[in-house]
Amino acid sequence: MLTHATGTAEREAALAMLERMDGRHRITLGADKPVSSVVERAYDTAGFIAALRGIEVTPHVAQNNNGRRSAIDGRTTRHAGYTMSIRIWKRIEEIFGYAKTSGGMRKSRYCGQDRVDRNFTLTAAAYNLVRLPKLLPAA
């Protein structure tokens, strides 16, 4: 989901996408902590974690205890699924790395949210096509 860059846009987009999901299966949300010192972009905030728990989503969010207390407590971190989600997060980041290096998304050449969104969708489709032969069984 493409949004305008604000301090809370990523969290708001995550909640909007989660509310659109249907089904009764268990939902978890995996998210990393920011690499920069901008705390506003962190997912490990009390309000965001409370909102996730309010819509019955298990937060598999990386703990950010860099000089502060994390909103993720032992209810979440004691499970093996939490550890696995944090470890597998690297695979998700590879998609964005491809988009930045091969897909030209490091600095978009387009203006306007619709055009940038279309370019990102095309880049994601190209990534899927590149990955497809690796997913198919060998003949």
C-alpha atoms as a printed R data frame, in Angstrom:
    type eleno elety resid chain resno       x       y       z
1   ATOM     1    CA   MET     A     1   0.000   0.000   0.000
2   ATOM     2    CA   LEU     A     2   1.525   3.278  -1.095
3   ATOM     3    CA   THR     A     3   1.075   6.233   1.254
4   ATOM     4    CA   HIS     A     4   2.460   9.716   1.690
5   ATOM     5    CA   ALA     A     5   5.510   9.739   3.941
6   ATOM     6    CA   THR     A     6   4.483  10.867   7.416
7   ATOM     7    CA   GLY     A     7   5.693   9.742  10.792
8   ATOM     8    CA   THR     A     8   2.767   7.372  11.264
9   ATOM     9    CA   ALA     A     9   1.813   6.372   7.697
10  ATOM    10    CA   GLU     A    10   3.309   2.880   7.903
11  ATOM    11    CA   ARG     A    11   1.367   1.998  11.050
12  ATOM    12    CA   GLU     A    12  -1.851   3.496   9.682
13  ATOM    13    CA   ALA     A    13  -1.450   1.576   6.400
14  ATOM    14    CA   ALA     A    14  -0.819  -1.667   8.294
15  ATOM    15    CA   LEU     A    15  -4.002  -1.221  10.328
16  ATOM    16    CA   ALA     A    16  -6.018  -0.330   7.204
17  ATOM    17    CA   MET     A    17  -4.794  -3.447   5.360
18  ATOM    18    CA   LEU     A    18  -5.479  -5.663   8.386
19  ATOM    19    CA   GLU     A    19  -9.046  -4.390   8.702
20  ATOM    20    CA   ARG     A    20  -9.711  -5.367   5.065
21  ATOM    21    CA   MET     A    21  -8.696  -8.998   5.707
22  ATOM    22    CA   ASP     A    22 -11.464 -11.515   6.146
23  ATOM    23    CA   GLY     A    23 -11.476 -14.969   7.589
24  ATOM    24    CA   ARG     A    24 -11.304 -16.460  11.033
25  ATOM    25    CA   HIS     A    25  -7.745 -17.729  10.936
26  ATOM    26    CA   ARG     A    26  -5.094 -16.470  13.323
27  ATOM    27    CA   ILE     A    27  -3.495 -13.289  11.992
28  ATOM    28    CA   THR     A    28   0.004 -12.135  12.891
29  ATOM    29    CA   LEU     A    29   1.774  -8.978  11.811
30  ATOM    30    CA   GLY     A    30   5.536  -9.006  11.369
31  ATOM    31    CA   ALA     A    31   7.340  -5.679  11.332
32  ATOM    32    CA   ASP     A    32  10.888  -4.531  11.869
33  ATOM    33    CA   LYS     A    33  12.323  -1.685  13.848
34  ATOM    34    CA   PRO     A    34  13.620   1.316  11.931
35  ATOM    35    CA   VAL     A    35  17.282   1.438  11.027
36  ATOM    36    CA   SER     A    36  17.389   5.186  11.533
37  ATOM    37    CA   SER     A    37  16.932   7.020  14.787
38  ATOM    38    CA   VAL     A    38  13.471   8.253  13.808
39  ATOM    39    CA   VAL     A    39  11.324   6.757  16.559
40  ATOM    40    CA   GLU     A    40   8.011   7.814  14.935
41  ATOM    41    CA   ARG     A    41   8.388   5.119  12.276
42  ATOM    42    CA   ALA     A    42   8.825   2.340  14.796
43  ATOM    43    CA   TYR     A    43   6.081  -0.266  15.052
44  ATOM    44    CA   ASP     A    44   6.879  -0.988  18.698
45  ATOM    45    CA   THR     A    45   4.640   1.693  20.185
46  ATOM    46    CA   ALA     A    46   2.035   1.195  22.880
47  ATOM    47    CA   GLY     A    47  -0.781   2.632  20.748
48  ATOM    48    CA   PHE     A    48  -0.035   0.492  17.711
49  ATOM    49    CA   ILE     A    49   0.342  -2.705  19.744
50  ATOM    50    CA   ALA     A    50  -2.927  -1.959  21.570
51  ATOM    51    CA   ALA     A    51  -4.692  -1.346  18.241
52  ATOM    52    CA   LEU     A    52  -3.403  -4.689  16.914
53  ATOM    53    CA   ARG     A    53  -4.557  -6.551  19.990
54  ATOM    54    CA   GLY     A    54  -7.917  -4.746  19.729
55  ATOM    55    CA   ILE     A    55  -8.555  -6.281  16.307
56  ATOM    56    CA   GLU     A    56  -7.170  -9.650  17.497
57  ATOM    57    CA   VAL     A    57  -3.902  -9.556  15.562
58  ATOM    58    CA   THR     A    58  -0.779 -10.995  17.179
59  ATOM    59    CA   PRO     A    59   2.061  -8.461  16.886
60  ATOM    60    CA   HIS     A    60   5.308 -10.087  15.742
61  ATOM    61    CA   VAL     A    61   7.041  -6.720  15.884
62  ATOM    62    CA   ALA     A    62  10.757  -6.362  16.567
63  ATOM    63    CA   GLN     A    63  11.353  -5.069  20.063
64  ATOM    64    CA   ASN     A    64  12.798  -1.584  20.221
65  ATOM    65    CA   ASN     A    65  14.317  -1.294  23.689
66  ATOM    66    CA   ASN     A    66  16.988   1.182  22.675
67  ATOM    67    CA   GLY     A    67  16.795   3.505  25.665
68  ATOM    68    CA   ARG     A    68  13.128   2.796  26.335
69  ATOM    69    CA   ARG     A    69  10.694   0.088  27.395
70  ATOM    70    CA   SER     A    70   9.270  -2.085  24.633
71  ATOM    71    CA   ALA     A    71   5.507  -2.426  24.160
72  ATOM    72    CA   ILE     A    72   6.054  -6.093  23.197
73  ATOM    73    CA   ASP     A    73   5.941  -8.186  26.347
74  ATOM    74    CA   GLY     A    74   6.456 -11.831  27.248
75  ATOM    75    CA   ARG     A    75   3.016 -12.827  25.942
76  ATOM    76    CA   THR     A    76   4.419 -12.539  22.447
77  ATOM    77    CA   THR     A    77   8.163 -13.105  22.725
78  ATOM    78    CA   ARG     A    78   7.922 -16.444  24.551
79  ATOM    79    CA   HIS     A    79   6.451 -18.229  21.526
80  ATOM    80    CA   ALA     A    80   8.582 -19.928  18.886
81  ATOM    81    CA   GLY     A    81   6.519 -18.268  16.135
82  ATOM    82    CA   TYR     A    82   7.733 -14.839  17.242
83  ATOM    83    CA   THR     A    83  11.375 -15.876  16.957
84  ATOM    84    CA   MET     A    84  10.743 -17.421  13.545
85  ATOM    85    CA   SER     A    85   8.937 -14.292  12.270
86  ATOM    86    CA   ILE     A    86  11.809 -12.045  13.285
87  ATOM    87    CA   ARG     A    87  14.343 -14.376  11.642
88  ATOM    88    CA   ILE     A    88  12.365 -14.709   8.387
89  ATOM    89    CA   TRP     A    89  11.948 -10.936   8.101
90  ATOM    90    CA   LYS     A    90  15.149 -10.854   6.029
91  ATOM    91    CA   ARG     A    91  13.299 -12.557   3.157
92  ATOM    92    CA   ILE     A    92  10.754  -9.763   3.032
93  ATOM    93    CA   GLU     A    93  13.496  -7.140   2.972
94  ATOM    94    CA   GLU     A    94  15.031  -8.851  -0.086
95  ATOM    95    CA   ILE     A    95  11.970  -7.841  -2.124
96  ATOM    96    CA   PHE     A    96  12.478  -4.185  -1.276
97  ATOM    97    CA   GLY     A    97  16.196  -4.512  -1.997
98  ATOM    98    CA   TYR     A    98  15.347  -5.828  -5.478
99  ATOM    99    CA   ALA     A    99  12.883  -2.983  -6.012
100 ATOM   100    CA   LYS     A   100  15.532  -0.419  -5.094
101 ATOM   101    CA   THR     A   101  18.402  -1.888  -7.097
102 ATOM   102    CA   SER     A   102  16.826  -3.499 -10.163
103 ATOM   103    CA   GLY     A   103  13.410  -1.892 -10.184
104 ATOM   104    CA   GLY     A   104  14.551   1.710  -9.996
105 ATOM   105    CA   MET     A   105  12.582   2.396  -6.821
106 ATOM   106    CA   ARG     A   106  15.439   3.954  -4.834
107 ATOM   107    CA   LYS     A   107  14.357   7.306  -6.244
108 ATOM   108    CA   SER     A   108  11.177   7.182  -8.264
109 ATOM   109    CA   ARG     A   109  11.217   8.786 -11.673
110 ATOM   110    CA   TYR     A   110   7.474   9.373 -11.523
111 ATOM   111    CA   CYS     A   111   5.423  12.072  -9.829
112 ATOM   112    CA   GLY     A   112   2.059  11.371  -8.254
113 ATOM   113    CA   GLN     A   113   0.886   8.603  -6.008
114 ATOM   114    CA   ASP     A   114  -0.953   6.702  -8.769
115 ATOM   115    CA   ARG     A   115   2.065   6.579 -11.087
116 ATOM   116    CA   VAL     A   116   4.482   5.546  -8.340
117 ATOM   117    CA   ASP     A   117   2.008   2.877  -7.203
118 ATOM   118    CA   ARG     A   118   1.765   1.474 -10.740
119 ATOM   119    CA   ASN     A   119   5.551   1.422 -11.059
120 ATOM   120    CA   PHE     A   120   5.893  -0.423  -7.757
121 ATOM   121    CA   THR     A   121   3.234  -2.971  -8.776
122 ATOM   122    CA   LEU     A   122   5.070  -3.586 -12.051
123 ATOM   123    CA   THR     A   123   8.364  -3.989 -10.162
124 ATOM   124    CA   ALA     A   124   6.759  -6.484  -7.754
125 ATOM   125    CA   ALA     A   125   5.385  -8.470 -10.708
126 ATOM   126    CA   ALA     A   126   8.847  -8.528 -12.271
127 ATOM   127    CA   TYR     A   127  10.307  -9.805  -8.993
128 ATOM   128    CA   ASN     A   128   7.728 -12.605  -8.970
129 ATOM   129    CA   LEU     A   129   8.691 -13.581 -12.521
130 ATOM   130    CA   VAL     A   130  12.374 -13.618 -11.592
131 ATOM   131    CA   ARG     A   131  11.656 -15.848  -8.586
132 ATOM   132    CA   LEU     A   132   9.260 -18.198 -10.400
133 ATOM   133    CA   PRO     A   133  11.892 -20.566 -11.900
134 ATOM   134    CA   LYS     A   134  13.470 -21.005  -8.468
135 ATOM   135    CA   LEU     A   135  10.128 -22.050  -6.996
136 ATOM   136    CA   LEU     A   136   9.269 -24.637  -9.654
137 ATOM   137    CA   PRO     A   137  10.567 -28.199  -9.170
138 ATOM   138    CA   ALA     A   138  13.528 -29.205 -11.319
139 ATOM   139    CA   ALA     A   139  12.618 -31.246 -14.398
